[in-house]
């Protein structure tokens, strides 16, 4: 089991922000999950192919330009993650597992 922690800030000009929500942009959950998935592939050697996301909870908003951290714990077959703000407030958590093709 490996644990990885990475700090990140979502750019204020991310293309998903204008429609989510006009005048009060919030980083979409799918953007956060894509970032988590990319880190798992890079740092945990998470297996390519189909995945199953489980127990995903979005606990608070992430604003554009807001400093955050993500912590992943797992291996090639499965991992859990937590995303926190710079003051350690959790904003998302969940699990992902590789689904072998039959």
C-alpha positions in Angstrom: 0.0 0.0 0.0 1.3 3.4 -1.0 0.3 6.8 0.2 0.7 9.9 -2.0 -0.1 13.5 -1.2 -0.1 16.3 -3.8 -1.0 20.0 -3.5 -2.9 21.5 -6.3 -4.9 24.6 -7.4 -7.5 24.4 -10.1 -6.9 27.3 -12.6 -9.4 30.1 -12.6 -9.6 29.8 -16.4 -10.4 26.1 -16.5 -12.8 25.5 -19.5 -15.4 23.7 -17.3 -15.9 26.7 -15.0 -18.1 29.1 -17.1 -21.1 26.9 -17.0 -20.6 25.7 -13.4 -22.0 28.1 -12.1 -22.1 31.5 -13.9 -21.2 34.3 -11.5 -20.2 32.0 -8.7 -17.9 29.3 -10.3 -17.3 26.0 -8.5 -14.8 23.4 -9.7 -17.0 20.5 -11.0 -16.7 17.1 -9.2 -15.9 15.4 -12.5 -12.8 17.7 -12.8 -11.7 16.7 -9.3 -12.2 13.0 -10.1 -10.2 13.3 -13.3 -7.4 14.9 -11.4 -7.5 12.1 -8.8 -7.6 9.4 -11.5 -4.6 11.0 -13.3 -2.5 11.1 -10.1 -3.4 7.4 -9.3 -2.2 6.4 -12.8 1.0 8.4 -12.4 2.0 7.7 -8.8 0.3 4.4 -7.9 0.6 2.8 -11.3 -3.1 2.3 -11.2 -4.1 -0.3 -13.8 -5.4 1.0 -17.2 -8.9 0.0 -18.3 -12.3 0.0 -16.7 -12.8 1.5 -13.2 -15.5 1.4 -10.6 -15.9 4.5 -8.4 -17.4 3.8 -5.0 -18.6 5.8 -1.9 -17.9 9.2 -3.6 -18.9 12.1 -1.3 -18.6 15.7 -2.2 -18.5 17.5 1.2 -18.0 21.1 0.2 -17.2 23.3 -2.8 -13.7 23.8 -4.3 -13.4 27.3 -5.7 -11.2 28.2 -8.7 -7.7 29.2 -7.4 -8.3 27.7 -4.0 -5.3 25.7 -2.7 -6.1 22.1 -2.0 -4.4 18.8 -1.4 -5.3 15.3 -2.4 -4.1 12.2 -0.6 -4.4 8.8 -2.3 -3.8 5.5 -0.5 -3.7 2.2 -2.5 -2.0 0.3 -5.2 -2.3 -0.9 -8.8 -5.8 -2.4 -8.2 -7.6 0.0 -5.8 -7.2 3.2 -4.0 -9.0 5.6 -1.7 -8.7 9.4 -1.8 -9.4 12.5 0.2 -9.3 16.0 -1.1 -8.9 18.8 1.5 -8.6 22.6 1.5 -5.5 24.3 2.7 -7.0 24.5 6.2 -7.5 20.7 6.2 -11.3 20.8 5.6 -12.4 17.7 3.6 -14.2 18.5 0.4 -14.3 15.1 -1.3 -13.5 11.5 -0.6 -14.1 8.1 -2.1 -12.7 4.9 -3.5 -11.8 3.6 -7.0 -11.1 0.0 -8.1 -9.9 -1.5 -11.3 -12.4 -3.8 -13.0 -10.8 -6.6 -14.9 -12.3 -7.3 -18.3 -14.1 -10.7 -18.4 
